């Protein structure tokens, strides 16, 4: 049997899909399971044994075999017996149908039910419910055991070496474990961004009052913001990946070795749970329930405003109060509470 798993397009969603992927792997342990995904998702899942191989899909990329009709023909040549569609997009259902996959399981949302052989009824969007549980519903439909909700991630040895290379540029008496990671990014949109000044204030408090080193995480799109945090913090023991070759693997390695992660509601926050790292997540326009994973090491901060959570990528009212009014003092209080609740060993 050959199974195609059309995986989510967002890193955080991909991590939240791992319990369902594990359930499918256990049920179909004799099948060849192929992940159909965009390249960053492969990096997020690297090191896990959930897939036998990967087929990259780049609808807007430069590789012709990974997009359009060439991609459909490639999938058709695979002769898959089953497709499980984690994205709710019309595109994914249409591609699976055109590729001639015999059985196609997904949620009948946005008029795509006609392309599915097993069209599950989706829950109402007006009522927030955990994405992780919806993914497990797909697996349960295929008679999988879905009792385990534990998310998974792994770090490759090459990523560990890259993190060690990064720290080699700094004084040897600095800890390379027990570092506090700050993650200011968010591909969702500007509405998820906490003010840069607040991140800098928080970094100063962590360094001055806790004596820790702060590492600001960033991807290519957040380099300038990371540099700005370094400049505003004005402390020796705050560093960033801004001038280093970044990767999802490096981010995973940094979070796994961290004493704590403070982050916006973005993909990297979901790497904390698999590694047992305490995390403080700053929520703005997004409803916490959508990404609830029952993480015992997580604390969520969110201001209640009359206009939210609005789920919008930019603030429609232009004031962005849900993030602007969430103070760095509140975040630091949450950090202290997390330290007292979940102490992790710190290397000298």
N, C-alpha and C positions, 0 to 999 in steps of 0.2 A: 504493500500500500504506500502511496506517496501523497503527502499532505502539504499544502501551501498555507502558511500562516501570514496573512496580510497584517503587518504590525502597525501600531500607532505611529503617527508622524512626529510626536513630541517626546523628548527624552524622559520627562517625568511620567508621561502616560506609559511609555515602554517599560519603565521600572514597575509601575503599578500593574502591568500586564503579566509580570513574571509568575505570580501564583497560578494564573490560568495556564500559562505556558508549561509550568511544572506539572500541572494536572493532566494536560494533554500528552506530555512526554511519558508520564506514568501509564496512562491508559493505552496509548498506541506505541508501546515500547519496541515493537518490531517494525514499525513504519519508518520510512524516510521522511523526516520533517524539515521542510525548507522555509526559511524566513524570507518574505518578500518585503523589502523595507528601503527606506532612504538611508544614505551612508551614516549620518550621525547615530542612528539607532543601532547599527551594528557595533559602533564604538561603545555605546552605553551597555550593550549586552555581552561585550567581549569577555572571554574567560569563563563563561557559563556553558553548561552542557545541554542547553535547552533545544538547540538546533543542530542539525547535521551539516547544513551549509546555508549560504545566503545568496539571494538574487537581489541586486540593487535596482531600485526604481528611482529614476530622477526625471520627473515629468518636465522640468524646465532646465535640465542639465545639458551639457555639451556632448555626452556620450549617446550616440544615436540608438544603440542597442538597449539603452535603459529608459527609453521614452517612446511614446507614440505607438504606431502599428508594429514597429520592430520589436518592441517590448512585448506586446500582445502575442506576436508570433513565437517569441522565445518561450513564453509561458505555455503556449499551446503545444510546443514540441516536447515539453516536460511530461505531458499527459498525466496531470494530477488527478487523483481520485476525489479529493476533498479540499475545499478552501474554507478557512475560518477567517472572517473579516472583522478585525478589531476596529478599524476606522469606520465611521458612519457615513463616509462620503459616497456620493453617487458614482464617482470615478472608480473607486475600488470595486464596487459591485459590478459595474459595467465591464471593467477589465477582466474580472473573473469569469463573467458570462461569455465574453468574446473569446477568451482563451479555451473555452470548451471544457471547463472543469465540471465534472459530473454533479457533485454535490457542493452547494455553496451556502454556508451558514453565516447569518448576520442579522442585524436589527433592521426592521422595515421602517426606516426613517427617510424623510425627504423624497418620497416617491420611488425608492429604489427596490421596493419589495418585489417587483416584477422580474428583477434580475437574480433573485435568490430562490433556491429550492427549499430552504428552511428559513423562513422569515419570522424572526422572533419579534414580539410586540415590545417596543421600547417603553421605558417609563417616561412620564411627562417631564419635559424640560423645565416646567414651572416649579417643580419640586426637586431641589438639589438632592442627589443621591450619589454615593461613592462610585467613581468610575471603576475602581478595583472590583467591586461587587458585580458590576455589569459585565466586565470581562469574564468573571467566574461563571456568570449565567450562560455565556457562550459555551464554556467547557462543560457545564452541567447538562446542557442540551444534548451533548454527545456522551452522556453517561459517565462522565469523569467524577472522581472524588474531589470535591471542592471545599473540604473542611479546613485546609491550610491556607491562611491569608498572608503568610510571610513573604515579603518582597526579597529579591535577590540582586546582588551585584558582585563583581569580582575585579581585582586589580592584577594586571599582567606584570611579570617581572621587569619587563622593559619600562613600564610606567614607574615602578618603584625606583629603578636606576635613574630615570629622568628627574624624579623628585629629589633624589640624593644629589644629583648634579646641580640642581637649582640651589640647594642649601649649601653646597660647597663654596659658594661665592661669599658666604657670610661668616662672621666670627665663630670659631669652633666651640665657644662656650654658650652659644645660643642653642636652645632646645630645638631639635628637628621633629620631636614628638611633643604632644601637649600644647601645640600651637592653637590659637583661636583663628578659625577661618571666617572671613566675612565674604559673602557672595551678594554683590549689589546688582547683578544682571537680571534680565528678564526679556526673553524673545517675544513674549505675548504682546507687549506694547508699553508705552510710557506710563500708563496708569498704574502699573505694578511697581514703579520705581520709588524707592524711599529716598528722600533728599540726600545728596552727597554729603552735605554738611552734617547730617545726622549720623551717617556712617563714620565720619571723621571724629565727631564728638564721642561716639561709642568706642572707637579704637583708642582714643586718648584715655578714656576711663579704664579700659581693660589693661592698658600698659601701665598707667600711673597707679592704679589702686590694686591691681592683681599681679603686677609684675610679669605679665605674659608677653609673648611675641605674637603679633597679629599678621596674618597672611591674607591679603586681599585677592580673591580669586577673580578671574576674568576670562572671557573669550575674546576673539578678535574685535567684536563690536563694543566691548566694554573697556578697552585699554585706556582710553582717555579718562573715563570715569575713575578707574583704578588709580591712575597717576594723580588725579585731582584729590582723591582721598588721601594719598600719601602726602601731597603738598599741604593740605589743610590740617592733617594730624600733626605734622611737624615733630615727629618722634623718630629716633633711630630704629627702634624695634618694630616698625611697621613696614612691611615689604609687600610686593605684589608680583604677579606673573606678567605685568604689562609689557616688559621688555624681554620676555622669555618665550620660547616656542610653546604655545599652549596646545592642549588637546583635552578631549573628554577623559582619556585615560589618566592624564596628569591630574585633572581635577578630582577624579575618583581616589587616586593615591593620596592626595593632600587631605581630602575629607576623612578617609579611613584613618589617617595618622593623627587627626586633630583631637584636641580635648573637647572642643565644641564648635558648632557651626551656627552662625547667625546669617540669615538669608531672607531674601524676598521669596514670594511664592513662585519659584521658577524651578526648572528641571533639576539642577544640582541638589536641591534640598532633599530629593528623594533618594540620594545616595547615602544619606546619614543613617536611615533606618536599617538597611541590610548590614551595616558595619557597627551598629549599636552605639552610634555617636549622638550625644545629646544635641538637640537642635532647637533654636528659637526662630520661628518663621514669622515674618512681618507681612500680614495680609492687608490689602487695600480693597480693590474693586471686585475681588473674587470671593465666592462663597466657600467657606472652609469645608463644607460637606462634600463637595465634588471630589476633593483630593484626600478625603479622610482614609487613613490606612491603619488607624488604631495603634499608632506608634507610642509606646509607653515612655519613650525618651524625648518626646516632642512637646513643646509649648507654642501655642499660637497667640499672636498679638493682633488685635483688630479693633479699631474704633467704630462704634456704632453711629452711623450718620443716617439721616432721613432719606438720603438718595442712594443708599447702597445696601448690600453689595450689588453693583450695577452690571458686572460682567463685561464692561466696555474696555476697549484697548486704550482709549484716551478719555480723559474726563469730559463729559458732555457739558458740564456746568463751568468748566475752566478753573475751579478753585482747588480741586484735588485734595480736599480736606481729609479724606480717608487715610492719606499718607502724610500730608503736610502736618497734621495735628498729632501724629503719633510720635511722641518725644523720644529722644535718645536716653533720657533718664528712665523711662518706663522699660525700654529695651535692656538697659544695664541692670535694672532690678530683676528682670527675668533671667538674665545671665547668672546673677548671684544665686537666685533660687535654683536654677539648674545645677550649678556647681555643688550646692549643698545636697541636692537630691541624687545626683549621678556623678560621683567622683570617679575620674579615670586616672590611671597612673601616668606620671609625667617623667620622661627621661631627663636625666641631668644634662 
